[in-house]
Amino acid sequence: MAGFTLIEMLCTIAILGLALTLIVGYKPPWSGALQLRVTAAEIASALRLARSEAIARNRPIAFKLNLATHRFRVENGAARQLPAQLKIELLTIRGEQQDATTGGIRFNPDGSSTGGRISLADGARSIDVGVDWLSGRVSLAGGR
């Protein structure tokens, strides 16, 4: 006889069901630390873009950050959303602080900037994105 028994068919269906459950329920590994690093890199990239545009356009360009809405933008470009669960702090000069929740860092045509630091934290970890006022250099510092 060429065929399958009922037991073989039921075992096959059970194994396929288990495999389907594992595949559908799979979530890619995504940790808070990874999200924190990606967000810091995204902000650093936008700051470097602002510096490059200031040099290329030969005029001051501002990086603007809204702490209340967790959004940032370079000059009048599209606003980018940051993860809501992150705690964000901005340290900048008084002239670039528009109000309690909005401020920025301005880059000059010679590459210098007003300087500042943006701190990102998720509770257990933090990363600081710093901007040197003299050179406009953007750096990341792994935190606590």
C-alpha positions in Angstrom: 0.0 0.0 0.0 1.2 3.4 -1.0 -0.2 6.0 1.3 -0.1 7.7 4.7 -1.7 6.6 7.9 -3.9 8.9 9.9 -1.3 9.2 12.6 1.4 10.4 10.1 -1.0 13.0 8.7 -1.9 14.3 12.1 1.7 14.5 13.1 2.6 16.4 9.9 -0.3 18.9 10.4 0.7 19.4 14.1 4.4 20.1 13.1 3.3 22.6 10.4 1.0 24.3 12.8 3.8 24.7 15.3 6.1 26.0 12.7 3.5 28.5 11.5 2.9 29.7 15.1 6.6 30.3 15.5 6.9 32.2 12.3 3.9 34.4 12.8 4.8 35.2 16.4 8.4 36.1 15.6 9.5 39.6 16.5 12.9 40.8 15.3 15.3 41.6 18.1 15.0 45.3 18.9 16.4 46.6 22.1 16.1 49.9 23.8 19.9 50.3 23.6 19.7 49.8 19.8 16.9 52.4 19.5 18.9 54.8 21.6 22.0 54.4 19.4 20.0 54.8 16.2 18.3 57.9 17.4 21.6 59.5 18.5 23.1 58.7 15.1 20.1 60.2 13.3 20.5 63.5 15.3 24.3 63.5 14.8 23.7 63.1 11.0 21.2 66.0 11.0 23.7 68.2 12.8 26.4 67.3 10.4 24.1 68.1 7.5 23.3 71.5 9.0 27.0 72.3 9.3 27.7 71.2 5.7 24.8 73.3 4.4 26.0 76.3 6.3 29.4 76.0 4.7 28.0 75.2 1.2 25.4 78.0 1.2 27.7 80.5 3.0 25.0 81.5 5.5 24.0 80.4 9.0 21.9 77.3 9.2 20.0 76.2 12.4 19.3 72.8 13.8 16.0 73.2 15.7 14.7 70.8 18.4 11.3 70.8 20.0 11.4 68.9 23.3 7.7 68.9 23.8 6.8 67.2 20.5 10.0 65.2 20.2 10.7 66.6 16.7 13.8 68.2 15.1 14.5 69.8 11.8 17.4 71.4 9.9 16.5 75.0 9.1 13.1 74.9 7.3 13.4 71.2 6.2 10.9 68.5 7.0 10.5 67.7 10.7 11.7 64.3 11.9 10.0 62.5 14.8 11.9 61.1 17.7 10.7 58.1 19.8 8.3 59.4 22.5 9.7 57.1 25.2 13.1 58.8 25.2 14.0 61.6 27.6 15.6 64.4 25.6 17.5 67.4 27.0 19.1 70.3 25.1 21.9 72.4 26.4 22.6 75.4 24.2 23.3 79.1 24.5 20.5 81.5 25.7 20.3 83.1 22.3 19.3 79.9 20.6 16.7 79.0 23.3 13.3 80.1 22.0 11.3 79.0 25.0 11.3 76.2 27.7 10.8 73.4 25.1 12.3 74.8 21.9 15.9 75.6 21.1 18.6 74.8 18.6 22.2 74.9 17.5 23.3 77.3 14.8 26.1 76.6 12.4 28.1 79.4 10.7 29.5 79.6 7.2 33.1 79.1 8.5 32.0 75.8 10.1 31.9 77.0 13.7 28.7 76.8 15.7 26.9 78.1 18.8 27.8 74.7 20.4 25.7 72.6 22.6 24.7 69.1 23.7 21.7 66.9 23.2 21.3 64.2 25.8 19.1 61.2 25.1 18.1 58.7 27.8 15.8 55.7 28.0 16.0 55.2 31.7 18.9 52.8 32.1 21.2 54.2 29.4 22.0 57.6 27.9 24.0 59.0 25.0 25.2 62.6 24.5 25.4 64.2 21.1 27.8 67.1 21.4 28.7 70.0 19.1 32.0 71.9 19.6 31.4 75.7 19.3 34.8 76.4 17.7 35.0 73.8 15.0 31.4 72.7 14.7 32.5 69.1 15.2 29.7 66.7 16.1 30.6 63.8 18.5 28.8 61.0 20.3 29.6 60.1 23.8 28.2 56.8 25.2 26.7 57.5 28.5 25.6 56.0 31.7 
